[in-house]
Every structure is written in C-alpha cells, then in structure tokens.
Amino acid sequence: MARKPGSRAGGEFVLFNVFYEDGTQRSNRKVPADLLGGLDGDAPARAVIEQQDRDIAAKSGMAPLTIKSMRRADAKDKDGAKAWKVNAR
C-alpha cells in the first residue's frame, strides 16, 4: 500500500554541505542522525563523510579530497537567511 506524502520519518539523516581544499563543494551529503548530537555535536559527521569520500575515491580510482569545512545544509547565516538567498538579492 502506498504511503501518504510526508509520512516518512524525517529524522533519519542530516544533510551537510562539504567544502574541499581545492575550492569544490558537495551538497546534501547524508549522515545518519543517530551519530550526531551528544557531547561531540556534529564532529562525528566529518569521519562519516571522510569514509564516504574514501569509498568513492576507491571506486573512481582518484585520490580523496581534503575537507576544508562543512556545515549542515539547513544552517542559517548570521542574518537568518540562507547563503543562496542572500546572494540572490
């Protein structure tokens, strides 16, 4: 039987935007929500994304990129607007 729209559990994953040393960006990288929070906050997400990058690099035959920074995809800027909305003004 089909589910109603929006009936999926929304808290299964947290999405991150990842910025690399070479200036590239990857958006909406999934990290299991149960790994985050607690005393470490979002620190475990870096290890998960680095492992994902190593797996991708092994399959593609290229070296994994070094992560410069990362933030939650739903994170807001200082004035409360998302970066892409601020740039569109």
N, C-alpha and C positions, 0 to 999 in steps of 0.2 A: 504494500500500500504506500502511496506517495505521501511524503511529509508536507506539512503546510510551510509556506515560505517563512524563513526566520525561526524555524523550530530547532535548528541545530544548536548545539552547545557552543556559545561564543567564546568561552574562556579556555579553549584547548591549546591555542597557540598565541604567542605575542610576536608581532611583526617588527623588524628592525631595518633601518636604512644603514648600510655599511659604506664607509668611505675608506678608500685604499691610498697607500703612499704614492702611487703613480697618478692620483687625481681621479680615478674612476670611482663610480658609485654603483652599488647594487641595492635595489629597493625591495622591501617586503620579504626579507629573509625570515623564515619561520623558526621559532624556538619554542619548545614545549613550555607552557605556562607553569607547570608544576616544578620546574627547575629554578624559577625566578622568585624573588621576594626574600623574606627572611633577612638574616644579617648581611648577606652578600649582595642583596639587591639585584641589579642586572649583570653583575660580574660573571656569573656562570654562562651567560649568553655568548660572551666572547669565545669561550672554549668550544661551545657547540658550533658556532659559526666557523671557527678555525678548522674544526674537524670536517665540516661540510666542504670547506674550501679545499682541504687536502684530498677528500674523496673525489671532488670534481677535477682537481688537477691530475690525479692519478688516472682518471678515465680519459682526460683530454691529452695527456702527455706533456702538459705545460707546468711550469713551476707555480706553486700557490702564491698569491699576492699577500703583501703585508698589510694588516689592518691599521689604519691611522686613527680612526674614530668610528663610533657607532652610536646611534640613538634610536629610541623607539619611533616607529613610523607615525604614531599618533601624538608624539611630543609636540608641544607648542613653543613658539618663540617667546621672547620677553614681553612683547605687547599682546600676547594671547592669540595671534594669528599664525597660521602655518606659513612656512617659508615660501611656498609656491604661491600662496595668496598675496603675500607681501610683495613679491616680485612682479605680480600681475597688475598691481596698482599703478 
